[in-house]
Amino acid sequence: MSRTAPSLARIDTLLAELRGGVHGGPRDQMLEEAEALRRAVAAFHMEAIRFRMYSVERLLKGSPNPDLQHAFEQVRTELEAAGFHTRSHAAPNAPNAPS
């Protein structure tokens, strides 16, 4: 099993949730970004992973669906466990974060 396999499985879960939603508008844009995220993870493209995570997260902030939010957080957890950086900056209380 590759180190990205668990992350890709979580992204597939997120994609299934998105595909089950109402077509049009924000759902289509979220689906497009999540599919691009999957391609970035499969290609080990670090900068694209951070960019697509940001894009999907930004779009999900407007979603009232808690299942989508949860699926996205599971994707983040798996990616970070595999050693990928999913944020463009250090978390506020992270080690080595600027003061």
C-alpha positions as CSV (number, residue, x, y, z in Angstrom):
1,M,0.0,0.0,0.0
2,S,1.4,3.4,-0.9
3,R,1.5,6.2,1.6
4,T,-1.2,8.1,-0.3
5,A,-3.7,5.2,-0.5
6,P,-5.5,6.1,2.8
7,S,-5.7,9.8,1.7
8,L,-7.0,8.8,-1.7
9,A,-9.7,6.6,-0.1
10,R,-10.8,9.5,2.1
11,I,-10.9,11.8,-1.0
12,D,-13.0,9.2,-2.7
13,T,-15.5,9.3,0.2
14,L,-15.6,13.1,0.0
15,L,-16.2,12.9,-3.8
16,A,-19.0,10.4,-3.3
17,E,-20.7,12.8,-0.8
18,L,-20.3,15.7,-3.3
19,R,-21.6,13.6,-6.2
20,G,-24.7,12.8,-4.2
21,G,-25.6,16.4,-3.7
22,V,-27.8,18.7,-5.7
23,H,-26.2,19.6,-9.0
24,G,-25.2,23.2,-9.9
25,G,-23.5,26.2,-8.4
26,P,-21.2,25.6,-5.4
27,R,-21.6,21.8,-5.4
28,D,-20.1,21.7,-8.9
29,Q,-17.2,23.9,-8.0
30,M,-16.5,21.9,-4.9
31,L,-16.6,18.7,-6.9
32,E,-14.2,20.2,-9.5
33,E,-11.7,21.3,-6.8
34,A,-12.0,18.0,-4.9
35,E,-11.2,16.1,-8.1
36,A,-8.2,18.3,-8.7
37,L,-7.1,17.6,-5.1
38,R,-7.3,13.9,-5.8
39,R,-5.1,14.3,-8.9
40,A,-2.6,16.3,-6.9
41,V,-2.4,13.7,-4.2
42,A,-2.0,10.9,-6.7
43,A,0.8,12.9,-8.3
44,F,2.6,13.8,-5.0
45,H,2.4,17.4,-6.0
46,M,3.0,19.2,-2.7
47,E,2.2,22.7,-3.8
48,A,-1.0,21.6,-5.6
49,I,-2.1,19.7,-2.5
50,R,-1.8,22.8,-0.3
51,F,-3.6,25.0,-3.0
52,R,-6.4,22.5,-3.6
53,M,-6.9,21.9,0.2
54,Y,-7.3,25.7,0.6
55,S,-9.7,25.9,-2.3
56,V,-11.9,23.0,-1.1
57,E,-11.9,24.3,2.5
58,R,-12.9,27.8,1.4
59,L,-15.8,26.4,-0.6
60,L,-16.9,24.1,2.2
61,K,-17.1,27.0,4.7
62,G,-20.3,28.0,3.0
63,S,-21.8,24.5,3.0
64,P,-24.4,23.7,5.6
65,N,-23.7,19.9,5.2
66,P,-21.7,18.7,8.3
67,D,-21.0,15.4,6.5
68,L,-19.0,17.2,3.9
69,Q,-17.1,19.1,6.6
70,H,-16.3,15.8,8.4
71,A,-15.2,14.1,5.2
72,F,-12.9,17.0,4.4
73,E,-11.3,16.9,7.9
74,Q,-10.7,13.2,7.5
75,V,-8.9,13.9,4.2
76,R,-6.7,16.5,6.1
77,T,-6.0,14.0,8.9
78,E,-4.9,11.3,6.5
79,L,-2.8,13.7,4.4
80,E,-1.0,15.1,7.4
81,A,-0.4,11.5,8.8
82,A,1.2,10.7,5.5
83,G,3.6,13.7,5.9
84,F,1.9,16.1,3.5
85,H,1.5,19.8,4.5
86,T,-2.1,20.8,4.0
87,R,-1.8,24.4,5.1
88,S,0.1,27.3,3.6
89,H,1.2,28.6,7.0
90,A,2.0,27.2,10.4
91,A,-0.8,26.7,12.9
92,P,-0.8,29.4,15.6
93,N,0.5,27.2,18.4
94,A,2.6,24.8,16.3
95,P,6.2,24.3,17.1
96,N,8.5,26.7,15.3
97,A,5.6,29.0,14.5
98,P,6.6,32.7,14.3
99,S,5.7,34.7,17.4
